[in-house]
Amino acid sequence: MGEFVKQHVIDPEICIRCHACEAACAIGAIEHDDVNVVVKADVCNECMSCIPVCPTGSIDNWRLVATPYTLADQYGWSELPPATAPATAPEATDATVAALIADAHGGTARAPASASKPTINLYPPSKPIEAVVQGNYRLTAETADSDVRHIVLNFEGRPFPVLEGQSLGVLAPGLDWLRLYSVASPRDGERPGFHNVAITVKRSGACSNYLCDLKKGDRVRIAGPFGATFLTPDDPDARLLMICTGTGAAPFRGFTMRRQRQPKGSGDMMLVFGARTPDALPYFGPLAKVPDNVLRKLFAFSRVAGAPKQYVQDRLMDEAPEIAERLADPRTHIYVCGLRGMEAGVEQAFVSIAESVGLSWEALRETLRAEGRYHVETY
């Protein structure tokens, strides 16, 4: 068998051209034209930072090729070309190729084993569904330096089946790109039977400004749902450790409401939530009302006058013995959502906490990923 190399490619049939992967790639290995999004074979270093941000899974494709596809090849695709090498390790007859295949299919996010099967791209960007704004509520105090909104969208009896952790896409007037927002509701909606879902939006750009200015009765074009891995386990005995900053709280609101509506099990939930100040923390009031026996809440505020700065990683270290116990429990599922800058601190906290009880975080993290129990969604 000849020499093969592993090449990262994007499936043009299911890519929605949201360009989240391109934004996540720090080395400029991904680019696009008016038709396709492509990967530069000579630049991609397989860092995998683009994998978790893709809402459709189109980014998670690999080919073993004798000669890498050129950018011109990729721009001309309407579908992925047939694989030119064995697609699974058992079929490979060359040890080097088998290792490449195993590596190409390893390390990516998996949904929890008990998660319900998600509906993906029911309404593509080319054929969106229209929703009517049922409500638009400010979540942060008027004195806060950020305007965060809870926006309820009603689909007027038409199906829009989402699971906790999925996203929807907004097509704003005058913009030629799709903006993704995590759904902040459980699968049966803000109110069961009323065909509505909520999103959490921080005023910060063209699309978010459009959403934050919407009034009750306005109509919005929506695509989706998207997302196949950042899903809550449909298991009342699963333990959830949720870590977030700002609007990263959106999916965890859905997780919490789902758990409250499920039959009770032995699983508990812990939320580590970071913000500048209490008045800038979305859902602070409603969260405070959730009983501690349902949701243990650890808040980290970095800009409170007269108090030391605290970040989510600091709160993890404050509770190191309890976090270590959770890390070692095979029922624990870990979710990290929010600003990309939080990742390094959270990772370092996990390294320290794991080492304190004789565990290797790197090895444990790979086990968690392989079992669909570790998920990171940052932006």
FIGU-748451 format. One record per residue (C-alpha): x negated, y negated, z. Coordinates in steps of 0.1 Angstrom, whole numbers, padded with zeros to 4 digits, always signed. Each point is the difference from the previous one (the first is absolute). Example, Ala and Ser with C-alpha at 12.3 -4.5 7.8 and 13.67 -1.06 7.14 Angstrom:
2
-0123+0045+0078
-0014-0034-0007
END
This chain:
379
+0000+0000+0000
-0013-0035-0009
-0006-0029+0024
+0031-0018+0013
+0004-0032+0019
+0029-0011+0021
+0019-0030-0013
+0026-0020+0018
+0030-0009-0022
+0035-0015+0003
+0031+0016-0012
+0017-0026-0023
+0033+0018+0000
+0007-0006+0037
-0022-0031+0006
+0023-0031+0007
-0028-0025-0007
+0003-0016+0035
-0039-0004+0000
-0002+0009+0037
-0029+0024-0009
-0019-0027-0018
+0004-0024+0030
-0012+0028+0023
-0032+0008-0020
-0028-0021+0014
-0025+0009-0028
+0022-0010-0031
+0003+0036-0013
+0037-0005-0009
+0014-0024-0026
+0030-0004-0022
+0015-0014-0032
+0036-0006-0010
+0006+0038-0003
-0022+0021+0022
-0021+0000+0032
-0033+0017-0004
-0031+0011+0020
-0036-0007-0011
-0018+0033+0002
-0034-0016+0004
+0011-0022+0029
+0023+0022+0021
-0018+0014+0030
+0030+0021+0012
+0003-0020+0032
+0038+0009+0000
+0011-0035+0012
+0024-0002-0029
+0018+0033+0008
+0021-0009+0031
+0013-0033-0015
+0015+0016-0031
+0038+0003+0004
+0005+0026-0027
-0030+0023+0002
-0010-0008-0035
-0035-0010+0013
-0007+0034+0015
-0011+0017-0033
-0033+0015-0009
-0015+0017-0031
-0030+0022-0004
-0015-0011-0033
-0031+0006-0020
+0000-0036-0012
+0019-0027+0020
+0030-0016-0016
-0008-0036-0011
+0020-0030+0010
+0013-0001-0036
+0012+0036+0004
+0018-0008+0032
+0016-0032-0014
+0014+0021-0028
+0017+0026+0022
+0038+0003+0003
-0006+0032+0021
-0030+0018+0015
-0019+0022-0024
-0001+0037+0006
-0026+0011+0025
-0032+0013-0017
-0012+0020+0030
+0017+0024+0024
+0026-0019+0022
-0004+0021+0032
-0031+0014+0017
+0011+0037-0002
+0000-0002-0039
-0035-0015-0001
-0028+0023-0010
-0028-0024+0007
-0009-0008+0036
-0009-0036-0008
+0034-0007-0018
+0018+0018+0029
-0017-0024+0025
+0009-0030-0021
+0037+0011-0002
+0002+0006+0037
-0015-0035+0007
+0023-0016-0025
+0031+0013+0017
-0012-0005+0036
+0002-0030+0023
+0032-0015-0012
+0031-0006+0021
+0026+0026+0005
+0036-0004+0013
+0008+0017+0033
+0010+0036-0005
+0035-0006+0015
+0006-0033-0020
+0031+0000-0022
-0007-0001-0037
-0001-0036-0012
+0017-0014-0030
-0025-0018-0022
+0006-0027-0026
+0037+0006-0004
+0002-0036-0013
-0031-0007-0020
-0011-0037-0005
+0014+0002-0035
+0034+0009+0013
+0004-0015+0035
+0031+0001+0022
+0015-0032+0012
+0006-0006+0038
+0018-0027+0017
-0014-0018+0030
+0020+0009+0030
-0021-0021+0025
-0033-0019+0003
-0012-0004+0036
-0031-0017+0013
-0019+0024+0024
-0027-0023+0012
+0005-0031+0022
+0003-0034-0017
-0032-0009+0019
-0019+0029-0014
-0026-0006-0028
+0016+0027-0022
+0035+0003-0015
+0010+0037+0001
+0035+0010-0012
+0023+0030+0004
+0018+0003-0033
+0030+0024-0004
+0008+0012-0035
+0033+0016-0009
+0002+0023-0030
+0039-0002-0001
+0006+0037+0001
-0026+0010-0025
-0027+0025+0011
-0034-0011+0011
-0013+0029+0020
-0030-0010+0021
-0019+0018+0027
-0017-0017+0029
-0035-0011-0012
+0010-0005-0036
-0001-0034-0019
+0021-0018-0025
-0011-0024-0027
+0013-0035-0005
+0002-0016-0035
+0001-0037+0007
+0011-0024-0027
-0028-0015-0020
-0026+0025+0012
-0012+0028-0023
-0011+0023+0027
+0016+0022+0027
-0006-0007+0037
+0004+0029+0024
+0016-0003+0035
+0003+0027+0026
+0035+0010+0009
+0007-0009+0037
+0031+0021+0003
+0006+0037+0007
+0013+0022-0029
+0037-0006+0008
-0005-0037-0001
+0004-0029+0024
+0035+0013+0007
+0008+0036-0011
+0023+0001-0030
-0004-0036-0011
-0026+0005-0028
-0024-0025+0013
-0037-0002+0009
-0022-0027+0015
-0035-0012-0009
-0024-0021+0021
-0015-0030-0019
-0026-0025+0010
+0001-0033-0019
-0034+0000-0018
+0003+0000-0038
+0022-0004-0030
+0021+0031+0005
+0002-0002+0038
+0010-0037-0002
+0028+0010-0024
+0012+0027+0024
-0003-0022+0031
+0022-0027-0017
+0028+0024-0010
+0034-0007+0013
+0029+0024+0009
+0016+0010-0033
-0030-0005-0022
-0009+0029-0023
-0034+0017-0003
-0015+0024-0025
-0014+0031+0018
-0021+0029-0013
-0009+0032+0018
+0000+0017+0024
-0038+0005+0001
-0024+0019+0023
-0004+0037+0006
-0024+0004+0029
+0005-0027+0027
+0031+0018+0012
+0013+0007+0035
+0001+0037+0010
+0035+0012+0001
-0008+0018+0032
+0013-0012+0034
-0029+0018+0017
-0027-0020-0019
-0019-0026+0019
-0005-0033-0018
-0029-0024+0006
+0007-0031-0020
-0025-0029-0003
+0008-0032-0019
-0004-0037-0004
+0025-0026-0012
+0025+0013-0027
-0017+0034+0003
+0027+0005+0026
+0026+0005-0027
-0003+0038-0005
-0003+0006+0037
+0033-0018+0006
+0015+0026-0024
-0019+0028+0018
+0013-0011+0034
+0036-0003-0012
-0002+0034-0016
-0012+0016+0032
+0027-0018+0020
+0027+0015-0024
-0015+0035+0000
+0008+0028+0024
-0024-0004+0030
-0031+0021+0000
-0033+0001+0020
-0018-0025-0022
-0009-0034+0012
-0010-0032-0017
-0027-0026+0007
-0003-0034-0019
-0031-0021+0002
+0010-0034-0015
-0023-0029-0006
+0008-0036-0007
-0015-0035+0007
+0026-0009+0026
+0033+0015+0013
+0021-0025-0020
-0018+0011-0032
+0008+0037+0006
+0029+0013-0022
+0027+0019+0018
-0015-0009+0034
+0035-0005+0017
+0016+0032-0014
-0032+0020+0007
+0000-0011+0036
+0035+0015+0004
-0010+0035-0012
-0004+0021+0031
-0035+0011+0008
+0011+0036+0001
+0008-0004-0037
-0028-0023-0010
-0031-0008+0020
-0011-0035-0011
-0035-0015+0002
-0003-0036-0012
-0033-0017-0010
-0001-0038-0003
-0030-0017-0014
+0008-0037+0004
+0017-0005+0034
-0012-0031+0018
-0021+0008+0030
-0001+0038-0007
-0028+0020-0016
+0005+0011-0036
+0014+0035-0003
+0004+0020-0032
+0017+0033-0006
-0034+0019+0004
-0004-0016+0034
+0034+0013+0011
-0009+0035-0013
-0032-0001+0022
+0020-0013+0030
+0021+0032-0002
-0029+0023-0011
+0009+0030+0022
+0036+0000-0013
-0011-0005-0036
-0025+0028+0003
+0027+0023+0013
+0021-0008-0030
-0029+0004-0025
-0005+0036+0013
+0037+0009-0002
+0009+0018-0033
+0035-0017+0001
-0014-0035-0003
+0004-0020-0032
-0020-0032-0004
+0011-0030-0021
-0019-0032-0006
+0017-0029-0018
-0009-0037-0005
-0028-0022-0010
-0030+0018-0015
-0024-0017+0025
+0014+0021+0028
-0012+0033-0014
-0036-0001+0010
+0008-0009+0036
+0026+0028+0003
-0024+0025-0015
-0028-0010+0025
+0025+0003+0029
+0009+0035-0011
-0037+0009-0003
-0007-0011+0035
+0032+0015+0015
-0006+0034-0017
-0037+0001+0011
+0010-0007+0036
+0018+0034+0000
-0026+0019-0021
+0018-0003-0033
-0013-0011-0034
+0023-0026-0014
-0012+0006-0036
+0008+0037+0002
+0033-0006+0019
+0010-0027-0026
-0005+0025-0029
+0021+0026+0019
+0028-0026+0006
-0001-0010-0037
+0001+0036-0012
+0030+0006+0022
+0019-0031-0010
-0005-0017+0034
-0022-0030-0008
+0012-0029-0021
-0014-0034-0007
+0018-0027-0020
-0017-0033+0001
+0000-0031-0023
END
